[in-house]
Amino acid sequence: MTGYLELEGANGRVELDGSAFTAHFPNLYRNTFSFDQASGTVAWNLDRDANEISILSGPLRLDGALGEVNGQFMLSLPVKAQSRPTDLVLALSLHDAAVTTQEQLVPTTVSKDLRGWLNKGLGAKNSGRVESAAFIYRGSSYRADGKEESLQALGAHRNRQTIQLAADFTEASLKYAEEWPSAKNVDGRLLLNDGAVSVGAVKAKLWNIDASDIFVAVAPLAGKGSRLDVQAQLSGPAADGLRLLRESPLRQQLGSGFDDWHLAGNIAGQLNLTQALGELT
């Protein structure tokens, strides 16, 4: 990293001049964010009386593997170690990025069920593109082995963090449920709001069936696990409608009764699917 550095007592700032830049938020992400170019201002202030170290940025422009990113952050740390939680606000916007970028943006504090569904559903080889996306994180954290037990509970409480992601994508694929046909050529919007995620899409393909008015949601249950809901309007070749009866989990209820059927022409109908995800209590 290169730029202009200014120091004044316990305060300082650095002006990034467009050189390479890396950032790591270990309480949120396993991997480091790396950018080929970064420009903007990062400043810091140490206030011993307030027991606070503040690190904050102005608007940052970043270019790298994630695409074109604009961002801003504010980090507040205690001067006395483990005397209070660490607070972080992080805001990012992206343009023209791969759909798989979500795996790098969704933090590890999101439930395992939800992250697993996103990673499997959008897949590592997904060719879809994100036209634009916005991500916001605001939360507090405290070391699991910290000195104050009351602060451990405070940092771990689910209401101590807000995570929101909105992404408009095109020509993506979505594996919404195991053993069901993947949705292809999906144009839609992904929304993540804390523990729940939804996908709304104008159009998609299930084999040769046209799907429209698509809504997919994953929401946490009161105990462990989550619930998946899928709704869509379907129209297309009757032969592919027959495939849904033969080659999806519907076969477990219908058996082999449709194996000798042959259908021609077109069909129109509605898909409504609800199933549990993850481990339930």
KOLDRENTOR-352018 format. One record per residue (C-alpha): x, y, z; residue in one letter; residue number from 1. Coordinates in nm, 2 decimals, padded with zeros to 4 digits, always signed. Layout:
REC     xx     yy     zz residu num
REC      X      Y      Z      a NUM
...
end
This chain:
REC     xx     yy     zz residu num
REC +00.00 +00.00 +00.00      m   1
REC +00.13 +00.35 -00.09      t   2
REC -00.02 +00.69 -00.03      g   3
REC +00.01 +01.00 +00.19      y   4
REC +00.04 +00.96 +00.57      l   5
REC -00.03 +01.23 +00.83      e   6
REC +00.02 +01.20 +01.20      l   7
REC -00.08 +01.44 +01.48      e   8
REC -00.05 +01.30 +01.83      g   9
REC -00.29 +01.01 +01.87      a  10
REC -00.47 +01.09 +01.55      n  11
REC -00.38 +01.02 +01.19      g  12
REC -00.49 +00.96 +00.84      r  13
REC -00.37 +00.80 +00.52      v  14
REC -00.47 +00.90 +00.17      e  15
REC -00.47 +00.59 -00.06      l  16
REC -00.34 +00.68 -00.41      d  17
REC -00.48 +00.39 -00.62      g  18
REC -00.22 +00.12 -00.53      s  19
REC -00.30 -00.23 -00.41      a  20
REC -00.48 -00.27 -00.08      f  21
REC -00.59 -00.55 +00.16      t  22
REC -00.83 -00.56 +00.45      a  23
REC -00.93 -00.83 +00.69      h  24
REC -01.22 -00.85 +00.93      f  25
REC -01.15 -01.18 +01.12      p  26
REC -01.47 -01.18 +01.32      n  27
REC -01.67 -01.18 +01.00      l  28
REC -01.47 -01.34 +00.72      y  29
REC -01.22 -01.62 +00.70      r  30
REC -01.04 -01.46 +00.40      n  31
REC -00.88 -01.13 +00.34      t  32
REC -01.02 -00.88 +00.09      f  33
REC -00.76 -00.80 -00.17      s  34
REC -00.78 -00.52 -00.43      f  35
REC -00.56 -00.42 -00.72      d  36
REC -00.64 -00.05 -00.67      q  37
REC -00.78 +00.15 -00.38      a  38
REC -00.83 +00.53 -00.34      s  39
REC -00.98 +00.72 -00.05      g  40
REC -00.91 +00.82 +00.31      t  41
REC -00.87 +00.61 +00.62      v  42
REC -00.83 +00.79 +00.96      a  43
REC -00.79 +00.69 +01.32      w  44
REC -00.82 +00.85 +01.66      n  45
REC -00.72 +00.73 +02.01      l  46
REC -00.92 +00.87 +02.31      d  47
REC -00.79 +00.72 +02.64      r  48
REC -01.05 +00.90 +02.85      d  49
REC -01.33 +00.75 +02.64      a  50
REC -01.15 +00.41 +02.63      n  51
REC -01.19 +00.41 +02.25      e  52
REC -00.98 +00.37 +01.94      i  53
REC -01.17 +00.47 +01.63      s  54
REC -01.08 +00.38 +01.28      i  55
REC -01.30 +00.51 +01.00      l  56
REC -01.29 +00.57 +00.63      s  57
REC -01.44 +00.82 +00.39      g  58
REC -01.58 +00.69 +00.07      p  59
REC -01.34 +00.43 -00.08      l  60
REC -01.32 +00.31 -00.44      r  61
REC -01.18 -00.04 -00.48      l  62
REC -01.11 -00.25 -00.79      d  63
REC -01.02 -00.61 -00.79      g  64
REC -01.14 -00.97 -00.82      a  65
REC -01.48 -00.87 -00.66      l  66
REC -01.53 -00.61 -00.93      g  67
REC -01.58 -00.24 -00.89      e  68
REC -01.65 -00.18 -00.52      v  69
REC -01.74 +00.14 -00.34      n  70
REC -01.73 +00.12 +00.04      g  71
REC -01.70 +00.28 +00.38      q  72
REC -01.64 +00.15 +00.73      f  73
REC -01.61 +00.25 +01.09      m  74
REC -01.44 +00.04 +01.36      l  75
REC -01.45 +00.11 +01.73      s  76
REC -01.21 -00.07 +01.97      l  77
REC -01.15 -00.04 +02.34      p  78
REC -00.81 +00.10 +02.45      v  79
REC -00.82 -00.15 +02.75      k  80
REC -00.83 -00.50 +02.60      a  81
REC -01.16 -00.69 +02.65      q  82
REC -01.31 -00.40 +02.85      s  83
REC -01.60 -00.36 +02.61      r  84
REC -01.72 -00.51 +02.27      p  85
REC -01.58 -00.41 +01.94      t  86
REC -01.82 -00.23 +01.71      d  87
REC -01.81 -00.24 +01.33      l  88
REC -02.01 -00.07 +01.06      v  89
REC -01.93 -00.18 +00.70      l  90
REC -02.11 -00.07 +00.38      a  91
REC -02.02 -00.19 +00.03      l  92
REC -02.17 -00.15 -00.31      s  93
REC -02.07 -00.36 -00.62      l  94
REC -02.12 -00.34 -00.99      h  95
REC -02.06 -00.60 -01.26      d  96
REC -01.95 -00.89 -01.03      a  97
REC -01.99 -01.26 -01.05      a  98
REC -02.30 -01.41 -00.87      v  99
REC -02.06 -01.63 -00.67      t 100
REC -01.93 -01.31 -00.51      t 101
REC -02.20 -01.36 -00.24      q 102
REC -01.99 -01.63 -00.08      e 103
REC -01.72 -01.36 -00.01      q 104
REC -01.97 -01.11 +00.12      l 105
REC -02.20 -01.31 +00.34      v 106
REC -02.02 -01.32 +00.68      p 107
REC -01.96 -01.63 +00.89      t 108
REC -02.19 -01.50 +01.16      t 109
REC -02.49 -01.59 +00.93      v 110
REC -02.63 -01.94 +01.01      s 111
REC -02.47 -02.25 +00.86      k 112
REC -02.80 -02.35 +00.71      d 113
REC -02.83 -02.02 +00.52      l 114
REC -02.47 -02.00 +00.40      r 115
REC -02.49 -02.37 +00.29      g 116
REC -02.81 -02.30 +00.09      w 117
REC -02.66 -02.00 -00.08      l 118
REC -02.33 -02.17 -00.16      n 119
REC -02.50 -02.48 -00.30      k 120
REC -02.78 -02.29 -00.46      g 121
REC -02.57 -02.04 -00.65      l 122
REC -02.28 -02.28 -00.70      g 123
REC -01.91 -02.22 -00.76      a 124
REC -01.94 -02.25 -01.14      k 125
REC -02.24 -02.02 -01.18      n 126
REC -02.21 -01.80 -01.49      s 127
REC -02.46 -01.54 -01.37      g 128
REC -02.36 -01.17 -01.32      r 129
REC -02.45 -00.92 -01.05      v 130
REC -02.55 -00.59 -01.22      e 131
REC -02.54 -00.41 -00.88      s 132
REC -02.54 -00.50 -00.52      a 133
REC -02.53 -00.33 -00.18      a 134
REC -02.42 -00.48 +00.15      f 135
REC -02.45 -00.35 +00.51      i 136
REC -02.31 -00.49 +00.83      y 137
REC -02.35 -00.33 +01.17      r 138
REC -02.27 -00.53 +01.49      g 139
REC -02.07 -00.59 +01.80      s 140
REC -01.84 -00.87 +01.89      s 141
REC -01.65 -00.99 +02.20      y 142
REC -01.39 -01.26 +02.24      r 143
REC -01.53 -01.60 +02.35      a 144
REC -01.26 -01.63 +02.61      d 145
REC -01.29 -01.26 +02.72      g 146
REC -01.27 -01.16 +03.09      k 147
REC -01.63 -01.03 +03.13      e 148
REC -01.89 -01.30 +03.11      e 149
REC -02.17 -01.05 +03.07      s 150
REC -01.99 -00.90 +02.76      l 151
REC -01.96 -01.25 +02.61      q 152
REC -02.33 -01.28 +02.61      a 153
REC -02.38 -00.93 +02.48      l 154
REC -02.15 -00.98 +02.18      g 155
REC -02.31 -01.32 +02.09      a 156
REC -02.67 -01.20 +02.11      h 157
REC -02.83 -01.21 +01.77      r 158
REC -02.98 -00.86 +01.81      n 159
REC -02.63 -00.72 +01.83      r 160
REC -02.58 -00.74 +01.45      q 161
REC -02.76 -00.64 +01.14      t 162
REC -02.67 -00.80 +00.80      i 163
REC -02.84 -00.69 +00.48      q 164
REC -02.75 -00.77 +00.12      l 165
REC -02.94 -00.68 -00.20      a 166
REC -02.82 -00.80 -00.54      a 167
REC -02.98 -00.77 -00.88      d 168
REC -02.85 -01.05 -01.11      f 169
REC -02.90 -01.18 -01.46      t 170
REC -02.86 -01.52 -01.64      e 171
REC -02.78 -01.71 -01.32      a 172
REC -02.86 -02.06 -01.22      s 173
REC -03.03 -02.15 -00.89      l 174
REC -03.03 -02.50 -00.73      k 175
REC -03.31 -02.42 -00.48      y 176
REC -03.36 -02.77 -00.35      a 177
REC -03.19 -03.11 -00.37      e 178
REC -03.33 -03.35 -00.64      e 179
REC -03.54 -03.08 -00.80      w 180
REC -03.44 -02.94 -01.14      p 181
REC -03.22 -02.63 -01.12      s 182
REC -03.36 -02.30 -01.24      a 183
REC -03.16 -02.17 -01.53      k 184
REC -03.14 -01.82 -01.70      n 185
REC -03.27 -01.66 -01.39      v 186
REC -03.31 -01.28 -01.38      d 187
REC -03.40 -01.16 -01.04      g 188
REC -03.30 -01.01 -00.70      r 189
REC -03.14 -01.17 -00.40      l 190
REC -03.23 -01.02 -00.06      l 191
REC -03.06 -01.12 +00.27      l 192
REC -03.20 -00.97 +00.59      n 193
REC -03.02 -01.10 +00.90      d 194
REC -03.13 -01.47 +00.93      g 195
REC -03.36 -01.48 +00.62      a 196
REC -03.29 -01.48 +00.25      v 197
REC -03.53 -01.45 -00.05      s 198
REC -03.50 -01.46 -00.43      v 199
REC -03.76 -01.29 -00.65      g 200
REC -03.73 -01.35 -01.02      a 201
REC -03.92 -01.24 -01.33      v 202
REC -03.83 -01.54 -01.54      k 203
REC -03.63 -01.87 -01.54      a 204
REC -03.62 -02.21 -01.70      k 205
REC -03.69 -02.55 -01.55      l 206
REC -03.57 -02.78 -01.83      w 207
REC -03.79 -02.64 -02.12      n 208
REC -04.06 -02.51 -01.89      i 209
REC -04.09 -02.13 -01.86      d 210
REC -04.12 -02.02 -01.50      a 211
REC -04.24 -01.67 -01.40      s 212
REC -04.34 -01.48 -01.08      d 213
REC -04.08 -01.68 -00.89      i 214
REC -04.03 -01.64 -00.52      f 215
REC -03.79 -01.85 -00.31      v 216
REC -03.74 -01.79 +00.06      a 217
REC -03.52 -01.95 +00.34      v 218
REC -03.62 -01.85 +00.69      a 219
REC -03.49 -01.97 +01.03      p 220
REC -03.72 -02.19 +01.24      l 221
REC -03.78 -02.14 +01.61      a 222
REC -03.54 -02.43 +01.70      g 223
REC -03.26 -02.54 +01.48      k 224
REC -03.28 -02.55 +01.10      g 225
REC -03.46 -02.34 +00.84      s 226
REC -03.76 -02.37 +00.61      r 227
REC -03.75 -02.34 +00.23      l 228
REC -04.05 -02.21 +00.04      d 229
REC -04.07 -02.20 -00.34      v 230
REC -04.35 -02.06 -00.55      q 231
REC -04.36 -02.01 -00.93      a 232
REC -04.60 -02.01 -01.23      q 233
REC -04.51 -02.27 -01.49      l 234
REC -04.59 -02.32 -01.86      s 235
REC -04.43 -02.53 -02.12      g 236
REC -04.41 -02.87 -02.29      p 237
REC -04.63 -03.13 -02.12      a 238
REC -04.35 -03.38 -02.16      a 239
REC -04.14 -03.18 -01.91      d 240
REC -04.43 -03.15 -01.68      g 241
REC -04.43 -03.53 -01.68      l 242
REC -04.06 -03.53 -01.60      r 243
REC -04.14 -03.34 -01.28      l 244
REC -04.36 -03.62 -01.17      l 245
REC -04.10 -03.89 -01.26      r 246
REC -03.77 -03.73 -01.17      e 247
REC -03.84 -03.50 -00.87      s 248
REC -03.91 -03.60 -00.51      p 249
REC -04.28 -03.62 -00.62      l 250
REC -04.19 -03.98 -00.73      r 251
REC -04.16 -04.08 -00.37      q 252
REC -04.53 -04.01 -00.33      q 253
REC -04.65 -04.11 -00.68      l 254
REC -04.44 -04.42 -00.73      g 255
REC -04.41 -04.56 -01.09      s 256
REC -04.77 -04.48 -01.19      g 257
REC -04.66 -04.23 -01.45      f 258
REC -04.37 -04.42 -01.60      d 259
REC -04.57 -04.54 -01.90      d 260
REC -04.74 -04.22 -01.97      w 261
REC -04.68 -04.00 -02.28      h 262
REC -04.80 -03.64 -02.30      l 263
REC -04.79 -03.40 -02.59      a 264
REC -04.89 -03.03 -02.61      g 265
REC -04.84 -02.77 -02.34      n 266
REC -04.92 -02.74 -01.97      i 267
REC -04.98 -02.45 -01.73      a 268
REC -04.97 -02.47 -01.36      g 269
REC -04.82 -02.35 -01.03      q 270
REC -04.53 -02.49 -00.83      l 271
REC -04.56 -02.47 -00.45      n 272
REC -04.28 -02.63 -00.25      l 273
REC -04.21 -02.62 +00.13      t 274
REC -03.94 -02.83 +00.30      q 275
REC -03.71 -02.82 +00.60      a 276
REC -03.34 -02.75 +00.58      l 277
REC -03.07 -02.84 +00.83      g 278
REC -03.11 -03.01 +01.16      e 279
REC -03.44 -02.97 +01.34      l 280
REC -03.53 -03.01 +01.71      t 281
end
